[in-house]
Each structure stands twice: as structure tokens, then as C-alpha cells.
């Protein structure tokens, strides 16, 4: 969990989104971090034989 959280923070820090009518740059960076963490968690579960 901590490793995936770190990966999410790294991804969020690495992106450079623009603010627009869909959301602020800060919100979009947050979403990148959350989606990165969720994707890694789901990938690990699937690789370990969990349901997708």
C-alpha cells in the first residue's frame, strides 16, 4: 500500500495539467495520483488471481 501511494504521489508530481472548465490543475493532479494507486492495486490483485 505504501509503495503504491508513493507511486501515486510521484505520478501526480510528474504531471502538468491545465486548469479548465473540467477542473483545476490541483484537482487533476490529485486524480492522477488516485487513479495511479488504484490501477496498481487492481493490477496486483489481478496478477495474484483476484477478480478483475
mmCIF entry with sequence, helices, sheets and N, C-alpha, C, O atoms, coordinates in Angstrom:
data_MODEL
# 
_entry.id   MODEL 
# 
_entity.id                         1 
_entity.type                       polymer 
_entity.pdbx_number_of_molecules   1 
# 
_entity_poly.entity_id                      1 
_entity_poly.type                           'polypeptide(L)' 
_entity_poly.nstd_linkage                   no 
_entity_poly.nstd_monomer                   no 
_entity_poly.pdbx_seq_one_letter_code       
;(UNK)(UNK)(UNK)(UNK)(UNK)(UNK)(UNK)(UNK)(UNK)(UNK)(UNK)(UNK)(UNK)(UNK)(UNK)(UNK)
(UNK)(UNK)(UNK)(UNK)(UNK)(UNK)(UNK)(UNK)(UNK)(UNK)(UNK)(UNK)(UNK)(UNK)(UNK)(UNK)
(UNK)(UNK)(UNK)(UNK)(UNK)(UNK)(UNK)(UNK)(UNK)(UNK)(UNK)(UNK)(UNK)(UNK)(UNK)(UNK)
(UNK)(UNK)(UNK)(UNK)
;
_entity_poly.pdbx_seq_one_letter_code_can   XXXXXXXXXXXXXXXXXXXXXXXXXXXXXXXXXXXXXXXXXXXXXXXXXXXX 
_entity_poly.pdbx_strand_id                 A 
# 
loop_
_entity_poly_seq.entity_id 
_entity_poly_seq.num 
_entity_poly_seq.mon_id 
_entity_poly_seq.hetero 
1 1  UNK n 
1 2  UNK n 
1 3  UNK n 
1 4  UNK n 
1 5  UNK n 
1 6  UNK n 
1 7  UNK n 
1 8  UNK n 
1 9  UNK n 
1 10 UNK n 
1 11 UNK n 
1 12 UNK n 
1 13 UNK n 
1 14 UNK n 
1 15 UNK n 
1 16 UNK n 
1 17 UNK n 
1 18 UNK n 
1 19 UNK n 
1 20 UNK n 
1 21 UNK n 
1 22 UNK n 
1 23 UNK n 
1 24 UNK n 
1 25 UNK n 
1 26 UNK n 
1 27 UNK n 
1 28 UNK n 
1 29 UNK n 
1 30 UNK n 
1 31 UNK n 
1 32 UNK n 
1 33 UNK n 
1 34 UNK n 
1 35 UNK n 
1 36 UNK n 
1 37 UNK n 
1 38 UNK n 
1 39 UNK n 
1 40 UNK n 
1 41 UNK n 
1 42 UNK n 
1 43 UNK n 
1 44 UNK n 
1 45 UNK n 
1 46 UNK n 
1 47 UNK n 
1 48 UNK n 
1 49 UNK n 
1 50 UNK n 
1 51 UNK n 
1 52 UNK n 
# 
_struct_asym.id          A 
_struct_asym.entity_id   1 
# 
loop_
_struct_conf.conf_type_id 
_struct_conf.id 
_struct_conf.pdbx_PDB_helix_id 
_struct_conf.beg_label_comp_id 
_struct_conf.beg_label_asym_id 
_struct_conf.beg_label_seq_id 
_struct_conf.pdbx_beg_PDB_ins_code 
_struct_conf.end_label_comp_id 
_struct_conf.end_label_asym_id 
_struct_conf.end_label_seq_id 
_struct_conf.pdbx_end_PDB_ins_code 
_struct_conf.beg_auth_comp_id 
_struct_conf.beg_auth_asym_id 
_struct_conf.beg_auth_seq_id 
_struct_conf.end_auth_comp_id 
_struct_conf.end_auth_asym_id 
_struct_conf.end_auth_seq_id 
_struct_conf.pdbx_PDB_helix_class 
_struct_conf.details 
_struct_conf.pdbx_PDB_helix_length 
HELX_P HELX_P1 AA1 UNK A 2  ? UNK A 14 ? UNK A 2  UNK A 14 1 ? 13 
HELX_P HELX_P2 AA2 UNK A 25 ? UNK A 47 ? UNK A 25 UNK A 47 1 ? 23 
# 
_struct_conf_type.id          HELX_P 
_struct_conf_type.criteria    ? 
_struct_conf_type.reference   ? 
# 
loop_
_atom_site.group_PDB 
_atom_site.id 
_atom_site.type_symbol 
_atom_site.label_atom_id 
_atom_site.label_alt_id 
_atom_site.label_comp_id 
_atom_site.label_asym_id 
_atom_site.label_entity_id 
_atom_site.label_seq_id 
_atom_site.pdbx_PDB_ins_code 
_atom_site.Cartn_x 
_atom_site.Cartn_y 
_atom_site.Cartn_z 
_atom_site.occupancy 
_atom_site.B_iso_or_equiv 
_atom_site.pdbx_formal_charge 
_atom_site.auth_seq_id 
_atom_site.auth_comp_id 
_atom_site.auth_asym_id 
_atom_site.auth_atom_id 
_atom_site.pdbx_PDB_model_num 
ATOM 1   N N  . UNK A 1 1  ? 0.808   -1.199  0.000   1.00 0.00 ? 1  UNK A N  1 
ATOM 2   C CA . UNK A 1 1  ? 0.000   0.000   0.000   1.00 0.00 ? 1  UNK A CA 1 
ATOM 3   C C  . UNK A 1 1  ? 0.855   1.268   0.000   1.00 0.00 ? 1  UNK A C  1 
ATOM 4   O O  . UNK A 1 1  ? 0.573   2.211   -0.740  1.00 0.00 ? 1  UNK A O  1 
ATOM 5   N N  . UNK A 1 2  ? 1.884   1.287   0.821   1.00 0.00 ? 2  UNK A N  1 
ATOM 6   C CA . UNK A 1 2  ? 2.739   2.479   0.903   1.00 0.00 ? 2  UNK A CA 1 
ATOM 7   C C  . UNK A 1 2  ? 3.488   2.698   -0.406  1.00 0.00 ? 2  UNK A C  1 
ATOM 8   O O  . UNK A 1 2  ? 3.670   3.834   -0.845  1.00 0.00 ? 2  UNK A O  1 
ATOM 9   N N  . UNK A 1 3  ? 3.922   1.601   -1.026  1.00 0.00 ? 3  UNK A N  1 
ATOM 10  C CA . UNK A 1 3  ? 4.646   1.721   -2.293  1.00 0.00 ? 3  UNK A CA 1 
ATOM 11  C C  . UNK A 1 3  ? 3.740   2.292   -3.383  1.00 0.00 ? 3  UNK A C  1 
ATOM 12  O O  . UNK A 1 3  ? 4.164   3.148   -4.159  1.00 0.00 ? 3  UNK A O  1 
ATOM 13  N N  . UNK A 1 4  ? 2.505   1.823   -3.440  1.00 0.00 ? 4  UNK A N  1 
ATOM 14  C CA . UNK A 1 4  ? 1.570   2.321   -4.445  1.00 0.00 ? 4  UNK A CA 1 
ATOM 15  C C  . UNK A 1 4  ? 1.173   3.765   -4.157  1.00 0.00 ? 4  UNK A C  1 
ATOM 16  O O  . UNK A 1 4  ? 0.956   4.546   -5.084  1.00 0.00 ? 4  UNK A O  1 
ATOM 17  N N  . UNK A 1 5  ? 1.078   4.119   -2.897  1.00 0.00 ? 5  UNK A N  1 
ATOM 18  C CA . UNK A 1 5  ? 0.792   5.510   -2.532  1.00 0.00 ? 5  UNK A CA 1 
ATOM 19  C C  . UNK A 1 5  ? 1.942   6.411   -2.971  1.00 0.00 ? 5  UNK A C  1 
ATOM 20  O O  . UNK A 1 5  ? 1.719   7.514   -3.471  1.00 0.00 ? 5  UNK A O  1 
ATOM 21  N N  . UNK A 1 6  ? 3.168   5.938   -2.782  1.00 0.00 ? 6  UNK A N  1 
ATOM 22  C CA . UNK A 1 6  ? 4.336   6.697   -3.244  1.00 0.00 ? 6  UNK A CA 1 
ATOM 23  C C  . UNK A 1 6  ? 4.302   6.863   -4.761  1.00 0.00 ? 6  UNK A C  1 
ATOM 24  O O  . UNK A 1 6  ? 4.588   7.944   -5.277  1.00 0.00 ? 6  UNK A O  1 
ATOM 25  N N  . UNK A 1 7  ? 3.954   5.793   -5.471  1.00 0.00 ? 7  UNK A N  1 
ATOM 26  C CA . UNK A 1 7  ? 3.867   5.860   -6.932  1.00 0.00 ? 7  UNK A CA 1 
ATOM 27  C C  . UNK A 1 7  ? 2.803   6.866   -7.358  1.00 0.00 ? 7  UNK A C  1 
ATOM 28  O O  . UNK A 1 7  ? 2.995   7.600   -8.327  1.00 0.00 ? 7  UNK A O  1 
ATOM 29  N N  . UNK A 1 8  ? 1.701   6.903   -6.653  1.00 0.00 ? 8  UNK A N  1 
ATOM 30  C CA . UNK A 1 8  ? 0.649   7.872   -6.947  1.00 0.00 ? 8  UNK A CA 1 
ATOM 31  C C  . UNK A 1 8  ? 1.134   9.297   -6.762  1.00 0.00 ? 8  UNK A C  1 
ATOM 32  O O  . UNK A 1 8  ? 0.841   10.170  -7.579  1.00 0.00 ? 8  UNK A O  1 
ATOM 33  N N  . UNK A 1 9  ? 1.880   9.535   -5.683  1.00 0.00 ? 9  UNK A N  1 
ATOM 34  C CA . UNK A 1 9  ? 2.421   10.882  -5.448  1.00 0.00 ? 9  UNK A CA 1 
ATOM 35  C C  . UNK A 1 9  ? 3.433   11.265  -6.523  1.00 0.00 ? 9  UNK A C  1 
ATOM 36  O O  . UNK A 1 9  ? 3.457   12.408  -6.981  1.00 0.00 ? 9  UNK A O  1 
ATOM 37  N N  . UNK A 1 10 ? 4.261   10.317  -6.921  1.00 0.00 ? 10 UNK A N  1 
ATOM 38  C CA . UNK A 1 10 ? 5.250   10.585  -7.968  1.00 0.00 ? 10 UNK A CA 1 
ATOM 39  C C  . UNK A 1 10 ? 4.548   10.927  -9.276  1.00 0.00 ? 10 UNK A C  1 
ATOM 40  O O  . UNK A 1 10 ? 4.932   11.877  -9.958  1.00 0.00 ? 10 UNK A O  1 
ATOM 41  N N  . UNK A 1 11 ? 3.525   10.161  -9.628  1.00 0.00 ? 11 UNK A N  1 
ATOM 42  C CA . UNK A 1 11 ? 2.778   10.427  -10.863 1.00 0.00 ? 11 UNK A CA 1 
ATOM 43  C C  . UNK A 1 11 ? 2.111   11.794  -10.808 1.00 0.00 ? 11 UNK A C  1 
ATOM 44  O O  . UNK A 1 11 ? 2.134   12.540  -11.786 1.00 0.00 ? 11 UNK A O  1 
ATOM 45  N N  . UNK A 1 12 ? 1.523   12.120  -9.673  1.00 0.00 ? 12 UNK A N  1 
ATOM 46  C CA . UNK A 1 12 ? 0.855   13.416  -9.524  1.00 0.00 ? 12 UNK A CA 1 
ATOM 47  C C  . UNK A 1 12 ? 1.858   14.558  -9.646  1.00 0.00 ? 12 UNK A C  1 
ATOM 48  O O  . UNK A 1 12 ? 1.575   15.577  -10.276 1.00 0.00 ? 12 UNK A O  1 
ATOM 49  N N  . UNK A 1 13 ? 3.028   14.383  -9.042  1.00 0.00 ? 13 UNK A N  1 
ATOM 50  C CA . UNK A 1 13 ? 4.060   15.422  -9.115  1.00 0.00 ? 13 UNK A CA 1 
ATOM 51  C C  . UNK A 1 13 ? 4.628   15.570  -10.521 1.00 0.00 ? 13 UNK A C  1 
ATOM 52  O O  . UNK A 1 13 ? 5.064   16.654  -10.909 1.00 0.00 ? 13 UNK A O  1 
ATOM 53  N N  . UNK A 1 14 ? 4.624   14.476  -11.287 1.00 0.00 ? 14 UNK A N  1 
ATOM 54  C CA . UNK A 1 14 ? 5.226   14.492  -12.620 1.00 0.00 ? 14 UNK A CA 1 
ATOM 55  C C  . UNK A 1 14 ? 4.306   15.085  -13.686 1.00 0.00 ? 14 UNK A C  1 
ATOM 56  O O  . UNK A 1 14 ? 4.781   15.507  -14.740 1.00 0.00 ? 14 UNK A O  1 
ATOM 57  N N  . UNK A 1 15 ? 3.011   15.122  -13.430 1.00 0.00 ? 15 UNK A N  1 
ATOM 58  C CA . UNK A 1 15 ? 2.099   15.622  -14.457 1.00 0.00 ? 15 UNK A CA 1 
ATOM 59  C C  . UNK A 1 15 ? 1.971   17.142  -14.372 1.00 0.00 ? 15 UNK A C  1 
ATOM 60  O O  . UNK A 1 15 ? 2.232   17.752  -13.335 1.00 0.00 ? 15 UNK A O  1 
ATOM 61  N N  . UNK A 1 16 ? 1.571   17.720  -15.473 1.00 0.00 ? 16 UNK A N  1 
ATOM 62  C CA . UNK A 1 16 ? 1.439   19.179  -15.564 1.00 0.00 ? 16 UNK A CA 1 
ATOM 63  C C  . UNK A 1 16 ? 0.117   19.527  -16.247 1.00 0.00 ? 16 UNK A C  1 
ATOM 64  O O  . UNK A 1 16 ? 0.111   20.039  -17.366 1.00 0.00 ? 16 UNK A O  1 
ATOM 65  N N  . UNK A 1 17 ? -0.997  19.251  -15.578 1.00 0.00 ? 17 UNK A N  1 
ATOM 66  C CA . UNK A 1 17 ? -2.294  19.505  -16.200 1.00 0.00 ? 17 UNK A CA 1 
ATOM 67  C C  . UNK A 1 17 ? -2.636  20.993  -16.215 1.00 0.00 ? 17 UNK A C  1 
ATOM 68  O O  . UNK A 1 17 ? -2.104  21.784  -15.436 1.00 0.00 ? 17 UNK A O  1 
ATOM 69  N N  . UNK A 1 18 ? -3.519  21.337  -17.103 1.00 0.00 ? 18 UNK A N  1 
ATOM 70  C CA . UNK A 1 18 ? -4.006  22.720  -17.188 1.00 0.00 ? 18 UNK A CA 1 
ATOM 71  C C  . UNK A 1 18 ? -5.359  22.820  -16.491 1.00 0.00 ? 18 UNK A C  1 
ATOM 72  O O  . UNK A 1 18 ? -6.161  21.887  -16.544 1.00 0.00 ? 18 UNK A O  1 
ATOM 73  N N  . UNK A 1 19 ? -5.604  23.924  -15.855 1.00 0.00 ? 19 UNK A N  1 
ATOM 74  C CA . UNK A 1 19 ? -6.932  24.185  -15.292 1.00 0.00 ? 19 UNK A CA 1 
ATOM 75  C C  . UNK A 1 19 ? -7.877  24.549  -16.432 1.00 0.00 ? 19 UNK A C  1 
ATOM 76  O O  . UNK A 1 19 ? -7.498  25.267  -17.357 1.00 0.00 ? 19 UNK A O  1 
ATOM 77  N N  . UNK A 1 20 ? -9.096  24.054  -16.360 1.00 0.00 ? 20 UNK A N  1 
ATOM 78  C CA . UNK A 1 20 ? -10.105 24.400  -17.351 1.00 0.00 ? 20 UNK A CA 1 
ATOM 79  C C  . UNK A 1 20 ? -11.480 24.198  -16.724 1.00 0.00 ? 20 UNK A C  1 
ATOM 80  O O  . UNK A 1 20 ? -11.597 24.047  -15.508 1.00 0.00 ? 20 UNK A O  1 
ATOM 81  N N  . UNK A 1 21 ? -12.509 24.195  -17.550 1.00 0.00 ? 21 UNK A N  1 
ATOM 82  C CA . UNK A 1 21 ? -13.868 24.068  -17.033 1.00 0.00 ? 21 UNK A CA 1 
ATOM 83  C C  . UNK A 1 21 ? -14.140 22.702  -16.395 1.00 0.00 ? 21 UNK A C  1 
ATOM 84  O O  . UNK A 1 21 ? -15.128 22.538  -15.679 1.00 0.00 ? 21 UNK A O  1 
ATOM 85  N N  . UNK A 1 22 ? -13.276 21.735  -16.649 1.00 0.00 ? 22 UNK A N  1 
ATOM 86  C CA . UNK A 1 22 ? -13.456 20.406  -16.061 1.00 0.00 ? 22 UNK A CA 1 
ATOM 87  C C  . UNK A 1 22 ? -12.832 20.282  -14.679 1.00 0.00 ? 22 UNK A C  1 
ATOM 88  O O  . UNK A 1 22 ? -13.156 19.360  -13.930 1.00 0.00 ? 22 UNK A O  1 
ATOM 89  N N  . UNK A 1 23 ? -11.938 21.205  -14.336 1.00 0.00 ? 23 UNK A N  1 
ATOM 90  C CA . UNK A 1 23 ? -11.328 21.147  -13.014 1.00 0.00 ? 23 UNK A CA 1 
ATOM 91  C C  . UNK A 1 23 ? -10.018 21.901  -12.951 1.00 0.00 ? 23 UNK A C  1 
ATOM 92  O O  . UNK A 1 23 ? -9.406  22.222  -13.970 1.00 0.00 ? 23 UNK A O  1 
ATOM 93  N N  . UNK A 1 24 ? -9.612  22.171  -11.737 1.00 0.00 ? 24 UNK A N  1 
ATOM 94  C CA . UNK A 1 24 ? -8.349  22.879  -11.527 1.00 0.00 ? 24 UNK A CA 1 
ATOM 95  C C  . UNK A 1 24 ? -7.175  21.927  -11.756 1.00 0.00 ? 24 UNK A C  1 
ATOM 96  O O  . UNK A 1 24 ? -7.332  20.707  -11.726 1.00 0.00 ? 24 UNK A O  1 
ATOM 97  N N  . UNK A 1 25 ? -6.014  22.501  -11.981 1.00 0.00 ? 25 UNK A N  1 
ATOM 98  C CA . UNK A 1 25 ? -4.810  21.691  -12.143 1.00 0.00 ? 25 UNK A CA 1 
ATOM 99  C C  . UNK A 1 25 ? -4.548  20.882  -10.876 1.00 0.00 ? 25 UNK A C  1 
ATOM 100 O O  . UNK A 1 25 ? -4.127  19.728  -10.951 1.00 0.00 ? 25 UNK A O  1 
ATOM 101 N N  . UNK A 1 26 ? -4.795  21.478  -9.725  1.00 0.00 ? 26 UNK A N  1 
ATOM 102 C CA . UNK A 1 26 ? -4.589  20.775  -8.454  1.00 0.00 ? 26 UNK A CA 1 
ATOM 103 C C  . UNK A 1 26 ? -5.494  19.542  -8.353  1.00 0.00 ? 26 UNK A C  1 
ATOM 104 O O  . UNK A 1 26 ? -5.044  18.470  -7.949  1.00 0.00 ? 26 UNK A O  1 
ATOM 105 N N  . UNK A 1 27 ? -6.765  19.700  -8.720  1.00 0.00 ? 27 UNK A N  1 
ATOM 106 C CA . UNK A 1 27 ? -7.698  18.574  -8.690  1.00 0.00 ? 27 UNK A CA 1 
ATOM 107 C C  . UNK A 1 27 ? -7.246  17.480  -9.649  1.00 0.00 ? 27 UNK A C  1 
ATOM 108 O O  . UNK A 1 27 ? -7.274  16.300  -9.301  1.00 0.00 ? 27 UNK A O  1 
ATOM 109 N N  . UNK A 1 28 ? -6.831  17.860  -10.849 1.00 0.00 ? 28 UNK A N  1 
ATOM 110 C CA . UNK A 1 28 ? -6.410  16.871  -11.840 1.00 0.00 ? 28 UNK A CA 1 
ATOM 111 C C  . UNK A 1 28 ? -5.159  16.123  -11.382 1.00 0.00 ? 28 UNK A C  1 
ATOM 112 O O  . UNK A 1 28 ? -5.042  14.921  -11.619 1.00 0.00 ? 28 UNK A O  1 
ATOM 113 N N  . UNK A 1 29 ? -4.223  16.817  -10.730 1.00 0.00 ? 29 UNK A N  1 
ATOM 114 C CA . UNK A 1 29 ? -3.049  16.139  -10.178 1.00 0.00 ? 29 UNK A CA 1 
ATOM 115 C C  . UNK A 1 29 ? -3.479  15.117  -9.115  1.00 0.00 ? 29 UNK A C  1 
ATOM 116 O O  . UNK A 1 29 ? -2.955  14.005  -9.055  1.00 0.00 ? 29 UNK A O  1 
ATOM 117 N N  . UNK A 1 30 ? -4.430  15.516  -8.293  1.00 0.00 ? 30 UNK A N  1 
ATOM 118 C CA . UNK A 1 30 ? -4.947  14.597  -7.273  1.00 0.00 ? 30 UNK A CA 1 
ATOM 119 C C  . UNK A 1 30 ? -5.546  13.348  -7.929  1.00 0.00 ? 30 UNK A C  1 
ATOM 120 O O  . UNK A 1 30 ? -5.289  12.227  -7.490  1.00 0.00 ? 30 UNK A O  1 
ATOM 121 N N  . UNK A 1 31 ? -6.331  13.544  -8.965  1.00 0.00 ? 31 UNK A N  1 
ATOM 122 C CA . UNK A 1 31 ? -6.969  12.427  -9.662  1.00 0.00 ? 31 UNK A CA 1 
ATOM 123 C C  . UNK A 1 31 ? -5.914  11.498  -10.267 1.00 0.00 ? 31 UNK A C  1 
ATOM 124 O O  . UNK A 1 31 ? -6.061  10.277  -10.204 1.00 0.00 ? 31 UNK A O  1 
ATOM 125 N N  . UNK A 1 32 ? -4.868  12.054  -10.845 1.00 0.00 ? 32 UNK A N  1 
ATOM 126 C CA . UNK A 1 32 ? -3.788  11.229  -11.398 1.00 0.00 ? 32 UNK A CA 1 
ATOM 127 C C  . UNK A 1 32 ? -3.196  10.339  -10.306 1.00 0.00 ? 32 UNK A C  1 
ATOM 128 O O  . UNK A 1 32 ? -2.962  9.150   -10.523 1.00 0.00 ? 32 UNK A O  1 
ATOM 129 N N  . UNK A 1 33 ? -2.960  10.917  -9.150  1.00 0.00 ? 33 UNK A N  1 
ATOM 130 C CA . UNK A 1 33 ? -2.410  10.134  -8.046  1.00 0.00 ? 33 UNK A CA 1 
ATOM 131 C C  . UNK A 1 33 ? -3.334  9.020   -7.597  1.00 0.00 ? 33 UNK A C  1 
ATOM 132 O O  . UNK A 1 33 ? -2.899  7.888   -7.382  1.00 0.00 ? 33 UNK A O  1 
ATOM 133 N N  . UNK A 1 34 ? -4.603  9.343   -7.458  1.00 0.00 ? 34 UNK A N  1 
ATOM 134 C CA . UNK A 1 34 ? -5.590  8.347   -7.026  1.00 0.00 ? 34 UNK A CA 1 
ATOM 135 C C  . UNK A 1 34 ? -5.729  7.241   -8.066  1.00 0.00 ? 34 UNK A C  1 
ATOM 136 O O  . UNK A 1 34 ? -5.726  6.061   -7.716  1.00 0.00 ? 34 UNK A O  1 
ATOM 137 N N  . UNK A 1 35 ? -5.849  7.605   -9.330  1.00 0.00 ? 35 UNK A N  1 
ATOM 138 C CA . UNK A 1 35 ? -6.012  6.595   -10.379 1.00 0.00 ? 35 UNK A CA 1 
ATOM 139 C C  . UNK A 1 35 ? -4.773  5.726   -10.513 1.00 0.00 ? 35 UNK A C  1 
ATOM 140 O O  . UNK A 1 35 ? -4.887  4.526   -10.765 1.00 0.00 ? 35 UNK A O  1 
ATOM 141 N N  . UNK A 1 36 ? -3.596  6.307   -10.351 1.00 0.00 ? 36 UNK A N  1 
ATOM 142 C CA . UNK A 1 36 ? -2.362  5.522   -10.404 1.00 0.00 ? 36 UNK A CA 1 
ATOM 143 C C  . UNK A 1 36 ? -2.364  4.475   -9.298  1.00 0.00 ? 36 UNK A C  1 
ATOM 144 O O  . UNK A 1 36 ? -2.082  3.301   -9.538  1.00 0.00 ? 36 UNK A O  1 
ATOM 145 N N  . UNK A 1 37 ? -2.680  4.907   -8.100  1.00 0.00 ? 37 UNK A N  1 
ATOM 146 C CA . UNK A 1 37 ? -2.702  3.986   -6.967  1.00 0.00 ? 37 UNK A CA 1 
ATOM 147 C C  . UNK A 1 37 ? -3.759  2.898   -7.167  1.00 0.00 ? 37 UNK A C  1 
ATOM 148 O O  . UNK A 1 37 ? -3.489  1.723   -6.919  1.00 0.00 ? 37 UNK A O  1 
ATOM 149 N N  . UNK A 1 38 ? -4.932  3.270   -7.603  1.00 0.00 ? 38 UNK A N  1 
ATOM 150 C CA . UNK A 1 38 ? -5.998  2.285   -7.832  1.00 0.00 ? 38 UNK A CA 1 
ATOM 151 C C  . UNK A 1 38 ? -5.604  1.289   -8.921  1.00 0.00 ? 38 UNK A C  1 
ATOM 152 O O  . UNK A 1 38 ? -5.826  0.086   -8.783  1.00 0.00 ? 38 UNK A O  1 
ATOM 153 N N  . UNK A 1 39 ? -5.020  1.799   -9.998  1.00 0.00 ? 39 UNK A N  1 
ATOM 154 C CA . UNK A 1 39 ? -4.621  0.927   -11.104 1.00 0.00 ? 39 UNK A CA 1 
ATOM 155 C C  . UNK A 1 39 ? -3.566  -0.081  -10.687 1.00 0.00 ? 39 UNK A C  1 
ATOM 156 O O  . UNK A 1 39 ? -3.645  -1.255  -11.048 1.00 0.00 ? 39 UNK A O  1 
ATOM 157 N N  . UNK A 1 40 ? -2.582  0.371   -9.929  1.00 0.00 ? 40 UNK A N  1 
ATOM 158 C CA . UNK A 1 40 ? -1.546  -0.536  -9.452  1.00 0.00 ? 40 UNK A CA 1 
ATOM 159 C C  . UNK A 1 40 ? -2.124  -1.579  -8.498  1.00 0.00 ? 40 UNK A C  1 
ATOM 160 O O  . UNK A 1 40 ? -1.766  -2.755  -8.570  1.00 0.00 ? 40 UNK A O  1 
ATOM 161 N N  . UNK A 1 41 ? -2.999  -1.157  -7.619  1.00 0.00 ? 41 UNK A N  1 
ATOM 162 C CA . UNK A 1 41 ? -3.627  -2.082  -6.678  1.00 0.00 ? 41 UNK A CA 1 
ATOM 163 C C  . UNK A 1 41 ? -4.436  -3.134  -7.421  1.00 0.00 ? 41 UNK A C  1 
ATOM 164 O O  . UNK A 1 41 ? -4.345  -4.323  -7.115  1.00 0.00 ? 41 UNK A O  1 
ATOM 165 N N  . UNK A 1 42 ? -5.221  -2.705  -8.386  1.00 0.00 ? 42 UNK A N  1 
ATOM 166 C CA . UNK A 1 42 ? -6.053  -3.631  -9.162  1.00 0.00 ? 42 UNK A CA 1 
ATOM 167 C C  . UNK A 1 42 ? -5.189  -4.583  -9.984  1.00 0.00 ? 42 UNK A C  1 
ATOM 168 O O  . UNK A 1 42 ? -5.503  -5.768  -10.093 1.00 0.00 ? 42 UNK A O  1 
ATOM 169 N N  . UNK A 1 43 ? -4.106  -4.073  -10.561 1.00 0.00 ? 43 UNK A N  1 
ATOM 170 C CA . UNK A 1 43 ? -3.204  -4.920  -11.343 1.00 0.00 ? 43 UNK A CA 1 
ATOM 171 C C  . UNK A 1 43 ? -2.583  -6.006  -10.476 1.00 0.00 ? 43 UNK A C  1 
ATOM 172 O O  . UNK A 1 43 ? -2.479  -7.157  -10.901 1.00 0.00 ? 43 UNK A O  1 
ATOM 173 N N  . UNK A 1 44 ? -2.174  -5.650  -9.275  1.00 0.00 ? 44 UNK A N  1 
ATOM 174 C CA . UNK A 1 44 ? -1.601  -6.638  -8.365  1.00 0.00 ? 44 UNK A CA 1 
ATOM 175 C C  . UNK A 1 44 ? -2.641  -7.686  -7.987  1.00 0.00 ? 44 UNK A C  1 
ATOM 176 O O  . UNK A 1 44 ? -2.342  -8.881  -7.976  1.00 0.00 ? 44 UNK A O  1 
ATOM 177 N N  . UNK A 1 45 ? -3.844  -7.253  -7.681  1.00 0.00 ? 45 UNK A N  1 
ATOM 178 C CA . UNK A 1 45 ? -4.910  -8.198  -7.337  1.00 0.00 ? 45 UNK A CA 1 
ATOM 179 C C  . UNK A 1 45 ? -5.174  -9.164  -8.486  1.00 0.00 ? 45 UNK A C  1 
ATOM 180 O O  . UNK A 1 45 ? -5.343  -10.364 -8.269  1.00 0.00 ? 45 UNK A O  1 
ATOM 181 N N  . UNK A 1 46 ? -5.209  -8.643  -9.699  1.00 0.00 ? 46 UNK A N  1 
ATOM 182 C CA . UNK A 1 46 ? -5.451  -9.482  -10.871 1.00 0.00 ? 46 UNK A CA 1 
ATOM 183 C C  . UNK A 1 46 ? -4.303  -10.465 -11.077 1.00 0.00 ? 46 UNK A C  1 
ATOM 184 O O  . UNK A 1 46 ? -4.536  -11.638 -11.371 1.00 0.00 ? 46 UNK A O  1 
ATOM 185 N N  . UNK A 1 47 ? -3.070  -9.998  -10.926 1.00 0.00 ? 47 UNK A N  1 
ATOM 186 C CA . UNK A 1 47 ? -1.901  -10.859 -11.102 1.00 0.00 ? 47 UNK A CA 1 
ATOM 187 C C  . UNK A 1 47 ? -1.854  -11.971 -10.056 1.00 0.00 ? 47 UNK A C  1 
ATOM 188 O O  . UNK A 1 47 ? -1.325  -13.052 -10.311 1.00 0.00 ? 47 UNK A O  1 
ATOM 189 N N  . UNK A 1 48 ? -2.408  -11.698 -8.887  1.00 0.00 ? 48 UNK A N  1 
ATOM 190 C CA . UNK A 1 48 ? -2.420  -12.696 -7.817  1.00 0.00 ? 48 UNK A CA 1 
ATOM 191 C C  . UNK A 1 48 ? -3.641  -13.611 -7.894  1.00 0.00 ? 48 UNK A C  1 
ATOM 192 O O  . UNK A 1 48 ? -3.888  -14.406 -6.987  1.00 0.00 ? 48 UNK A O  1 
ATOM 193 N N  . UNK A 1 49 ? -4.395  -13.493 -8.971  1.00 0.00 ? 49 UNK A N  1 
ATOM 194 C CA . UNK A 1 49 ? -5.528  -14.382 -9.177  1.00 0.00 ? 49 UNK A CA 1 
ATOM 195 C C  . UNK A 1 49 ? -6.856  -13.838 -8.707  1.00 0.00 ? 49 UNK A C  1 
ATOM 196 O O  . UNK A 1 49 ? -7.850  -14.563 -8.664  1.00 0.00 ? 49 UNK A O  1 
ATOM 197 N N  . UNK A 1 50 ? -6.880  -12.569 -8.356  1.00 0.00 ? 50 UNK A N  1 
ATOM 198 C CA . UNK A 1 50 ? -8.137  -11.947 -7.942  1.00 0.00 ? 50 UNK A CA 1 
ATOM 199 C C  . UNK A 1 50 ? -9.015  -11.673 -9.138  1.00 0.00 ? 50 UNK A C  1 
ATOM 200 O O  . UNK A 1 50 ? -8.592  -11.839 -10.282 1.00 0.00 ? 50 UNK A O  1 
ATOM 201 N N  . UNK A 1 51 ? -10.219 -11.259 -8.878  1.00 0.00 ? 51 UNK A N  1 
ATOM 202 C CA . UNK A 1 51 ? -11.139 -10.932 -9.970  1.00 0.00 ? 51 UNK A CA 1 
ATOM 203 C C  . UNK A 1 51 ? -10.829 -9.557  -10.519 1.00 0.00 ? 51 UNK A C  1 
ATOM 204 O O  . UNK A 1 51 ? -10.368 -8.674  -9.796  1.00 0.00 ? 51 UNK A O  1 
ATOM 205 N N  . UNK A 1 52 ? -11.087 -9.382  -11.809 1.00 0.00 ? 52 UNK A N  1 
ATOM 206 C CA . UNK A 1 52 ? -10.856 -8.079  -12.442 1.00 0.00 ? 52 UNK A CA 1 
ATOM 207 C C  . UNK A 1 52 ? -12.122 -7.279  -12.524 1.00 0.00 ? 52 UNK A C  1 
ATOM 208 O O  . UNK A 1 52 ? -12.112 -6.156  -13.028 1.00 0.00 ? 52 UNK A O  1 
# 
